[in-house]
Amino acid sequence: KRASASFASYNGNSNGTIFAGGGRWGGYGFWIQQSDNSLTLGQFMGSQVTSSSQLLNDTNWHHVAVTKSGTTVAFYKDGVADSAAAFPAVTFNFVVPSYIGGWYNPDGLVDNSFFGSIDEVRVYNRAVPDFEMYAHFEETAPPVVSVTSSERIAYEPNGTTQFTITRIRSTASNLAIPYQMLASTAVENVDYTMSPSGSVTIPANSNSAV
């Protein structure tokens, strides 16, 4: 989660490092490019590739990731893959500790610190496939829910209306949606067909509940 849409790094004028393995000469890093907000995978003091369309240019929470298998690199933002140019064949050197939110530069300083918040970091010794990457995104982001009414709220005695609660993105478990029905103090004799407060459950692998 970026703290600023204008600056990727706490330094204010440089890239914002998400994760760095090794550092100095020969390690690798995953960062946000200050110049265009693209996701970047690079060997420090060496080659790098950037995402072709996935940008991190707002201050919302996002799930971001990168995988590398041989010369093939894929970037991910909120579970959606974005291809990149082939990464040159290089040998990574890990001579200093890994860092979250910064990298160990050639001057022996932790630099290019990420300006924002980072949570739930995972590092693998293999390229995670698309379906598994999306599953990780599902774990970290709550479903988005919309509520629509089939008609205008009825004010006449015994009038009814029906609401549909729709899950925009499905999950593998039930989703309980708490609700509270509110009415203006000017409305008299309100007759709810359901309790004024409670919850509606959207079943697992289902998209809506009425």
HUVEN-V541809 format. One record per pair of residues at least 12 apart in sequence whose C-alpha atoms are under 10 Angstrom apart, sorted by the first residue. I is the first residue (numbers start at 1). J is the second residue. D is the distance in whole Angstrom. If there is no record, write none. Layout:
# HUVEN-V541809
i | j | d
I | J | D
I | J | D
This chain:
# HUVEN-V541809
i | j | d
1 | 56 | 9
1 | 58 | 8
1 | 59 | 6
1 | 60 | 6
1 | 61 | 5
1 | 62 | 6
1 | 63 | 9
1 | 114 | 10
1 | 115 | 9
1 | 116 | 6
1 | 117 | 5
1 | 118 | 6
1 | 119 | 9
2 | 16 | 9
2 | 32 | 10
2 | 56 | 8
2 | 57 | 8
2 | 58 | 7
2 | 59 | 5
2 | 60 | 7
2 | 61 | 8
2 | 62 | 9
2 | 114 | 8
2 | 115 | 6
2 | 116 | 4
2 | 117 | 6
2 | 118 | 9
3 | 58 | 9
3 | 59 | 6
3 | 60 | 9
3 | 114 | 9
3 | 115 | 6
3 | 116 | 4
3 | 117 | 7
4 | 57 | 9
4 | 58 | 7
4 | 59 | 6
4 | 60 | 10
4 | 115 | 7
4 | 116 | 7
5 | 37 | 9
5 | 56 | 8
5 | 57 | 5
5 | 58 | 5
5 | 59 | 6
5 | 60 | 10
5 | 115 | 10
6 | 34 | 8
6 | 35 | 10
6 | 37 | 9
6 | 57 | 8
6 | 58 | 9
6 | 59 | 10
7 | 32 | 10
7 | 33 | 10
7 | 34 | 7
7 | 35 | 9
7 | 37 | 9
7 | 57 | 9
7 | 114 | 9
7 | 115 | 7
7 | 116 | 10
8 | 31 | 9
8 | 32 | 6
8 | 33 | 7
8 | 34 | 6
8 | 35 | 9
8 | 37 | 8
8 | 56 | 9
8 | 57 | 9
8 | 112 | 9
8 | 113 | 8
8 | 114 | 6
8 | 115 | 6
8 | 116 | 8
9 | 31 | 10
9 | 32 | 9
9 | 33 | 9
9 | 34 | 8
9 | 101 | 9
9 | 102 | 9
9 | 111 | 9
9 | 112 | 6
9 | 113 | 5
9 | 114 | 5
9 | 115 | 5
9 | 116 | 8
10 | 101 | 10
10 | 102 | 10
10 | 111 | 9
10 | 112 | 7
10 | 113 | 6
10 | 114 | 6
10 | 115 | 5
10 | 116 | 8
11 | 111 | 8
11 | 112 | 6
11 | 113 | 7
11 | 114 | 9
11 | 115 | 8
12 | 34 | 9
12 | 112 | 9
12 | 113 | 10
12 | 114 | 10
12 | 115 | 8
13 | 34 | 7
13 | 35 | 9
13 | 112 | 9
14 | 32 | 9
14 | 33 | 8
14 | 34 | 6
14 | 35 | 8
14 | 111 | 9
14 | 112 | 6
14 | 113 | 9
14 | 114 | 10
15 | 30 | 10
15 | 31 | 7
15 | 32 | 6
15 | 33 | 5
15 | 34 | 5
15 | 35 | 8
15 | 36 | 10
15 | 37 | 9
15 | 40 | 9
15 | 102 | 10
15 | 111 | 9
15 | 112 | 6
15 | 113 | 8
15 | 114 | 8
15 | 115 | 10
16 | 30 | 9
16 | 31 | 5
16 | 32 | 5
16 | 33 | 7
16 | 34 | 7
16 | 37 | 9
16 | 39 | 10
16 | 40 | 10
16 | 101 | 7
16 | 102 | 7
16 | 103 | 10
16 | 111 | 9
16 | 112 | 6
16 | 113 | 6
16 | 114 | 4
16 | 115 | 7
16 | 116 | 9
17 | 29 | 7
17 | 30 | 6
17 | 31 | 4
17 | 32 | 6
17 | 33 | 9
17 | 39 | 10
17 | 40 | 9
17 | 99 | 9
17 | 100 | 8
17 | 101 | 5
17 | 102 | 5
17 | 103 | 7
17 | 111 | 8
17 | 112 | 6
17 | 113 | 6
17 | 114 | 5
17 | 115 | 9
18 | 30 | 6
18 | 31 | 5
18 | 32 | 7
18 | 39 | 10
18 | 40 | 10
18 | 64 | 9
18 | 65 | 10
18 | 99 | 8
18 | 100 | 6
18 | 101 | 5
18 | 102 | 7
18 | 103 | 9
18 | 112 | 9
18 | 113 | 8
18 | 114 | 6
18 | 115 | 10
18 | 116 | 10
18 | 117 | 10
18 | 118 | 8
18 | 121 | 9
19 | 31 | 7
19 | 41 | 10
19 | 98 | 8
19 | 99 | 6
19 | 100 | 5
19 | 101 | 6
19 | 102 | 7
19 | 103 | 7
19 | 113 | 10
19 | 114 | 9
19 | 118 | 10
19 | 121 | 9
19 | 122 | 10
19 | 123 | 9
20 | 41 | 10
20 | 42 | 10
20 | 43 | 10
20 | 44 | 9
20 | 96 | 10
20 | 97 | 9
20 | 98 | 5
20 | 99 | 5
20 | 100 | 6
20 | 101 | 8
20 | 102 | 7
20 | 103 | 5
20 | 104 | 8
21 | 43 | 9
21 | 44 | 10
21 | 92 | 9
21 | 93 | 9
21 | 94 | 7
21 | 95 | 9
21 | 96 | 8
21 | 97 | 7
21 | 98 | 4
21 | 99 | 7
21 | 100 | 9
21 | 102 | 10
21 | 103 | 8
21 | 104 | 9
21 | 123 | 10
22 | 43 | 10
22 | 44 | 9
22 | 92 | 8
22 | 93 | 6
22 | 94 | 4
22 | 95 | 6
22 | 96 | 5
22 | 97 | 6
22 | 98 | 5
22 | 99 | 8
22 | 103 | 8
22 | 104 | 8
22 | 105 | 10
23 | 43 | 8
23 | 44 | 6
23 | 45 | 9
23 | 92 | 10
23 | 93 | 8
23 | 94 | 7
23 | 95 | 7
23 | 96 | 6
23 | 97 | 8
23 | 98 | 7
23 | 99 | 9
23 | 102 | 9
23 | 103 | 6
23 | 104 | 5
23 | 105 | 6
23 | 106 | 8
23 | 108 | 10
23 | 110 | 9
24 | 43 | 9
24 | 44 | 6
24 | 45 | 7
24 | 93 | 9
24 | 94 | 9
24 | 95 | 8
24 | 96 | 8
24 | 103 | 8
24 | 104 | 6
24 | 105 | 5
24 | 106 | 5
24 | 107 | 8
24 | 108 | 8
24 | 109 | 10
25 | 43 | 8
25 | 44 | 6
25 | 45 | 6
25 | 46 | 8
25 | 92 | 9
25 | 93 | 7
25 | 94 | 9
25 | 95 | 9
25 | 96 | 10
25 | 104 | 10
25 | 105 | 8
25 | 106 | 7
26 | 42 | 10
26 | 43 | 6
26 | 44 | 6
26 | 45 | 7
26 | 46 | 7
26 | 47 | 10
26 | 90 | 9
26 | 91 | 7
26 | 92 | 5
26 | 93 | 5
26 | 94 | 7
26 | 95 | 9
27 | 42 | 9
27 | 43 | 6
27 | 44 | 6
27 | 45 | 9
27 | 46 | 9
27 | 91 | 9
27 | 92 | 5
27 | 93 | 5
27 | 94 | 6
27 | 95 | 8
27 | 96 | 9
27 | 97 | 10
27 | 98 | 9
27 | 103 | 9
27 | 104 | 9
28 | 41 | 7
28 | 42 | 6
28 | 43 | 4
28 | 44 | 6
28 | 45 | 9
28 | 46 | 9
28 | 47 | 10
28 | 48 | 9
28 | 92 | 7
28 | 93 | 8
28 | 94 | 9
28 | 98 | 9
28 | 103 | 9
29 | 41 | 6
29 | 42 | 5
29 | 43 | 6
29 | 44 | 7
29 | 48 | 9
29 | 98 | 9
29 | 99 | 9
29 | 100 | 10
29 | 102 | 9
29 | 103 | 8
30 | 42 | 7
30 | 43 | 9
30 | 48 | 10
30 | 50 | 10
30 | 64 | 10
30 | 65 | 8
30 | 66 | 8
30 | 75 | 10
30 | 100 | 10
30 | 101 | 9
30 | 102 | 10
30 | 103 | 10
31 | 50 | 9
31 | 66 | 10
31 | 101 | 9
31 | 102 | 9
31 | 103 | 10
31 | 112 | 9
31 | 113 | 10
31 | 114 | 8
32 | 50 | 9
32 | 51 | 10
32 | 55 | 8
32 | 56 | 7
32 | 57 | 9
32 | 114 | 8
33 | 50 | 8
33 | 51 | 10
33 | 55 | 9
33 | 56 | 9
34 | 57 | 10
36 | 50 | 10
36 | 55 | 8
36 | 56 | 9
36 | 57 | 8
37 | 50 | 10
37 | 51 | 10
37 | 54 | 9
37 | 55 | 5
37 | 56 | 5
37 | 57 | 6
37 | 58 | 9
38 | 50 | 6
38 | 51 | 6
38 | 52 | 8
38 | 53 | 8
38 | 54 | 6
38 | 55 | 5
38 | 56 | 6
38 | 57 | 8
38 | 75 | 10
39 | 51 | 5
39 | 52 | 9
39 | 53 | 9
39 | 54 | 7
39 | 55 | 6
39 | 56 | 7
39 | 64 | 9
39 | 65 | 9
39 | 66 | 9
39 | 75 | 7
39 | 76 | 9
39 | 77 | 9
39 | 82 | 10
39 | 84 | 10
40 | 52 | 10
40 | 55 | 10
40 | 66 | 9
40 | 75 | 8
40 | 84 | 9
41 | 65 | 10
41 | 66 | 7
41 | 67 | 9
41 | 68 | 9
41 | 73 | 8
41 | 74 | 10
41 | 75 | 9
41 | 84 | 10
41 | 87 | 9
42 | 87 | 9
43 | 87 | 10
43 | 88 | 10
43 | 90 | 8
43 | 91 | 9
43 | 92 | 7
43 | 93 | 9
44 | 92 | 9
44 | 93 | 10
44 | 103 | 9
44 | 104 | 10
44 | 105 | 8
44 | 106 | 9
45 | 105 | 9
45 | 106 | 9
46 | 88 | 10
46 | 90 | 9
47 | 87 | 8
47 | 88 | 7
47 | 89 | 10
47 | 90 | 9
48 | 85 | 9
48 | 86 | 10
48 | 87 | 7
48 | 88 | 8
49 | 73 | 8
49 | 74 | 10
49 | 84 | 7
49 | 85 | 6
49 | 86 | 8
49 | 87 | 6
49 | 88 | 9
50 | 73 | 9
50 | 74 | 9
50 | 75 | 8
50 | 82 | 10
50 | 83 | 9
50 | 84 | 6
50 | 85 | 8
50 | 87 | 10
51 | 66 | 9
51 | 73 | 9
51 | 74 | 8
51 | 75 | 6
51 | 76 | 9
51 | 77 | 10
51 | 81 | 10
51 | 82 | 6
51 | 83 | 7
51 | 84 | 5
51 | 85 | 8
52 | 74 | 10
52 | 75 | 9
52 | 82 | 7
52 | 83 | 7
52 | 84 | 6
52 | 85 | 8
53 | 75 | 10
53 | 81 | 10
53 | 82 | 7
53 | 83 | 8
53 | 84 | 9
54 | 75 | 8
54 | 76 | 7
54 | 77 | 7
54 | 78 | 10
54 | 80 | 9
54 | 81 | 8
54 | 82 | 6
54 | 83 | 9
55 | 76 | 10
55 | 77 | 8
56 | 77 | 8
59 | 116 | 8
59 | 117 | 10
61 | 78 | 9
61 | 116 | 10
61 | 117 | 9
61 | 118 | 9
61 | 119 | 10
61 | 140 | 10
61 | 141 | 9
62 | 76 | 10
62 | 77 | 7
62 | 78 | 6
62 | 79 | 9
62 | 118 | 10
62 | 137 | 9
62 | 140 | 9
62 | 141 | 8
63 | 76 | 8
63 | 77 | 6
63 | 78 | 5
63 | 79 | 7
63 | 80 | 10
63 | 118 | 10
63 | 119 | 9
63 | 120 | 9
63 | 121 | 10
63 | 133 | 10
63 | 134 | 10
63 | 136 | 8
63 | 137 | 6
63 | 138 | 9
63 | 139 | 10
63 | 140 | 7
63 | 141 | 8
64 | 76 | 5
64 | 77 | 5
64 | 78 | 6
64 | 79 | 8
64 | 80 | 9
64 | 81 | 10
64 | 121 | 10
64 | 133 | 10
64 | 137 | 9
65 | 77 | 7
65 | 78 | 9
65 | 79 | 9
65 | 80 | 10
65 | 81 | 9
65 | 121 | 9
65 | 122 | 9
65 | 123 | 10
65 | 128 | 10
65 | 133 | 8
65 | 137 | 10
66 | 81 | 9
66 | 82 | 9
66 | 83 | 10
66 | 123 | 10
66 | 127 | 9
66 | 128 | 9
66 | 133 | 10
67 | 81 | 10
67 | 123 | 10
67 | 124 | 9
67 | 125 | 10
67 | 126 | 8
67 | 127 | 5
67 | 128 | 7
67 | 129 | 8
67 | 130 | 10
67 | 133 | 10
68 | 86 | 10
68 | 87 | 8
68 | 125 | 10
68 | 126 | 8
68 | 127 | 6
68 | 128 | 9
69 | 87 | 9
69 | 126 | 8
69 | 127 | 6
69 | 128 | 9
70 | 86 | 9
70 | 87 | 8
70 | 88 | 9
70 | 89 | 7
70 | 90 | 9
70 | 127 | 9
71 | 85 | 9
71 | 86 | 5
71 | 87 | 5
71 | 88 | 6
71 | 89 | 6
71 | 90 | 9
72 | 84 | 8
72 | 85 | 8
72 | 86 | 5
72 | 87 | 6
72 | 88 | 9
72 | 127 | 10
73 | 85 | 7
73 | 86 | 7
73 | 87 | 7
73 | 127 | 9
74 | 86 | 10
74 | 127 | 9
74 | 128 | 10
74 | 129 | 10
74 | 130 | 9
76 | 130 | 9
76 | 133 | 8
76 | 134 | 9
76 | 137 | 10
77 | 133 | 10
77 | 134 | 10
77 | 137 | 9
78 | 133 | 9
78 | 134 | 8
78 | 136 | 9
78 | 137 | 6
78 | 138 | 9
78 | 140 | 9
78 | 141 | 8
79 | 130 | 8
79 | 131 | 9
79 | 132 | 9
79 | 133 | 6
79 | 134 | 4
79 | 135 | 8
79 | 136 | 8
79 | 137 | 5
79 | 138 | 8
80 | 130 | 8
80 | 133 | 9
80 | 134 | 7
80 | 137 | 9
81 | 130 | 7
81 | 133 | 9
81 | 134 | 9
96 | 108 | 10
99 | 113 | 10
100 | 113 | 9
100 | 114 | 9
100 | 118 | 8
100 | 119 | 10
100 | 121 | 8
101 | 113 | 5
101 | 114 | 5
101 | 115 | 8
101 | 116 | 9
101 | 117 | 9
101 | 118 | 7
102 | 114 | 6
102 | 115 | 10
119 | 140 | 10
120 | 140 | 8
122 | 136 | 10
135 | 171 | 10
138 | 169 | 9
138 | 170 | 9
138 | 171 | 7
138 | 172 | 9
139 | 171 | 9
142 | 169 | 9
142 | 170 | 10
142 | 171 | 9
142 | 175 | 10
143 | 167 | 7
143 | 168 | 7
143 | 169 | 6
143 | 170 | 7
143 | 171 | 7
143 | 175 | 9
144 | 166 | 9
144 | 167 | 6
144 | 168 | 5
144 | 169 | 6
144 | 170 | 9
145 | 165 | 7
145 | 166 | 6
145 | 167 | 5
145 | 168 | 6
145 | 169 | 8
145 | 170 | 10
145 | 175 | 10
145 | 177 | 9
145 | 207 | 10
145 | 208 | 9
146 | 164 | 8
146 | 165 | 6
146 | 166 | 5
146 | 167 | 7
146 | 168 | 7
146 | 208 | 9
147 | 163 | 7
147 | 164 | 6
147 | 165 | 5
147 | 166 | 6
147 | 167 | 9
147 | 208 | 10
147 | 209 | 10
147 | 210 | 10
148 | 162 | 9
148 | 163 | 6
148 | 164 | 5
148 | 165 | 7
148 | 166 | 8
148 | 210 | 10
149 | 161 | 7
149 | 162 | 6
149 | 163 | 4
149 | 164 | 6
149 | 165 | 9
149 | 210 | 10
150 | 162 | 6
150 | 163 | 6
150 | 164 | 8
151 | 163 | 9
154 | 190 | 10
155 | 187 | 8
155 | 188 | 9
155 | 189 | 9
155 | 190 | 8
155 | 191 | 9
156 | 189 | 9
156 | 190 | 9
156 | 191 | 10
157 | 188 | 10
157 | 189 | 8
157 | 190 | 8
157 | 191 | 8
158 | 189 | 10
158 | 190 | 9
158 | 191 | 7
158 | 192 | 9
158 | 193 | 9
159 | 190 | 10
159 | 191 | 8
159 | 192 | 9
159 | 193 | 10
160 | 191 | 9
160 | 192 | 8
160 | 193 | 8
161 | 192 | 10
161 | 193 | 9
162 | 193 | 10
162 | 210 | 7
163 | 209 | 9
163 | 210 | 6
164 | 208 | 7
164 | 209 | 6
164 | 210 | 5
165 | 177 | 9
165 | 200 | 8
165 | 201 | 9
165 | 202 | 8
165 | 207 | 8
165 | 208 | 5
165 | 209 | 5
165 | 210 | 6
166 | 202 | 8
166 | 206 | 9
166 | 207 | 6
166 | 208 | 4
166 | 209 | 7
166 | 210 | 9
167 | 202 | 8
167 | 203 | 10
167 | 205 | 10
167 | 206 | 8
167 | 207 | 5
167 | 208 | 6
167 | 209 | 9
168 | 207 | 7
168 | 208 | 9
169 | 205 | 10
169 | 206 | 10
169 | 207 | 8
170 | 202 | 10
170 | 203 | 10
170 | 204 | 8
170 | 205 | 6
170 | 206 | 7
170 | 207 | 6
170 | 208 | 10
171 | 203 | 9
171 | 204 | 6
171 | 205 | 6
171 | 206 | 8
171 | 207 | 9
172 | 203 | 9
172 | 204 | 5
172 | 205 | 6
172 | 206 | 9
173 | 202 | 9
173 | 203 | 7
173 | 204 | 4
173 | 205 | 7
173 | 206 | 9
174 | 201 | 7
174 | 202 | 6
174 | 203 | 5
174 | 204 | 4
174 | 205 | 8
174 | 206 | 9
175 | 199 | 10
175 | 200 | 8
175 | 201 | 6
175 | 202 | 5
175 | 203 | 6
175 | 204 | 7
175 | 205 | 10
175 | 206 | 10
176 | 198 | 10
176 | 199 | 6
176 | 200 | 6
176 | 201 | 4
176 | 202 | 6
176 | 203 | 8
177 | 198 | 8
177 | 199 | 5
177 | 200 | 5
177 | 201 | 6
177 | 202 | 8
177 | 209 | 10
178 | 197 | 8
178 | 198 | 6
178 | 199 | 4
178 | 200 | 6
178 | 201 | 9
179 | 195 | 10
179 | 196 | 8
179 | 197 | 6
179 | 198 | 6
179 | 199 | 5
179 | 200 | 8
180 | 195 | 9
180 | 196 | 6
180 | 197 | 4
180 | 198 | 7
180 | 199 | 8
181 | 194 | 9
181 | 195 | 8
181 | 196 | 5
181 | 197 | 6
181 | 198 | 9
182 | 196 | 8
182 | 197 | 9
183 | 196 | 10
